[in-house]
Amino acid sequence: MSVPGPAASFEAASSEVVDLRALQADTDIGSPIAELDRDLVGLAPVKQRIREIAAFLLVARARERVGLAAGPPTLHMAFTGNPGTGKTTVALRMAGILHRLGYVRKGHLVSVTRDDLVGQYIGHTAPKTKEILKRAMGGVLFIDEAYYLHRPENEKDYGQEAIEILLQVMENQREDLVVILAGYRERMASFFASNPGFRSRIAHHIDFPDYDASELLSIAELLAAQSEYRLSPAAREVMIDYITRRQQQPNFSNARSIRNALDRARLRQAMRLCAGNAVATREALQTIEAEDIRASRVFAT
Amino acid sequence: MHVTQGTFSFLPDLTDRQISDQIEYCLRQEWAVSVEFTDDVHPRNTYWEMWGIPMFDLRDAAGVMAEVRACREANPNVYVRVTAFDSTRGWETVRLSFLVQRPANEPGFRLDRLEAEGRTIRYSVHPYAADQPAGRRYKPEQANTAPGDRR
């Protein structure tokens, strides 16, 4: 029944030390970031920003523990970058990371585009948007190609209504969900220019750089390994050539182009195996040869 | 008279935090949660007004709590309940239902006796509030008036 006197409690508060390493181990922050490093090639600025956010959340928790003011930080983000630079992939992982950091309660990702938010007639938009927001509560709402929400050429467009509801929830229920907007760089810039409310409510603008040729090659090998294929040494050489040629062509979309090229190479490998001997070794089944890639129309020109 | 309908109704009224935790439980069981309200609280009145459609595919109670608050705001002095529907084959029914708002004054029920053929008597339960037209039953100034005591 003894209560420590005021002097004792002051002593305890002022000398309190938070072991950040132990806290880090508790919250298991290291492992999602290590996974990110391992599974995603390149993207240095993105990883840097995620590390910063993780450290910030850790410190926020430590501050809370010693009784310092710890308002919920704003974690709404905008991902900008060219096609195929990994915006959606990172968003998916972001939901898991924020969940493990204890910032969102459930850690699921609701991925939507304009069609899911904006209705087709008057009075349709608000319930639709609210429905999506309710589903995203406790997790991450990922709005792909967010600039389609705003149609400057049509002032009666219902997109504006969806934007207003989104802004309201982003402001008032910051602890309930994290909104991530994604899109191509220039169009996002003009979207933010015409919706200043959005710009100011989003704390983290993360730009996804294009991959260079060596990163694309690592991605190709990683993708192949994930589906238990591998490139033969000759195929690897052809792949390097393929990447440099493909980068010059229009509509190059980074990792997505590489994934498509690999998918087509797998089809050609299957044709080659079927046309060849009646038996195929395990080795042959998982190897993509140079000719499988060389047959691409990229080499035709 | 404190109306006791649904789960937890013999306990003190739930706080928002407790309501949120109960909804969280429902969502973990993958039940579809919905919000309903009524000003006719007769025990046999099963079908209350729906506040929006049942919420499927939710993961977190925050979405339901937003609807609960919106419903309370729009219907300040009536009964509001949260129901959780289990769509699993074999159940296909409401598994949990509890009040999340009640009017400030609950006048209670009276027992009506109807003398039928012979010496038969038929009984029925009649909420005092139902003497007022729908929509005016739980206005604060009328909530405590006895039947027949109209101005």
Interface residues (C-beta under 8 A of the other chain):
Chain A: R105 K106 H108 P127 L133 K134 R135 M137 G138 G139 Q173 D176 L177
Chain B: G52 M55 D57 L58 R59 D60 A61 A62 G63 V64 A66 E67
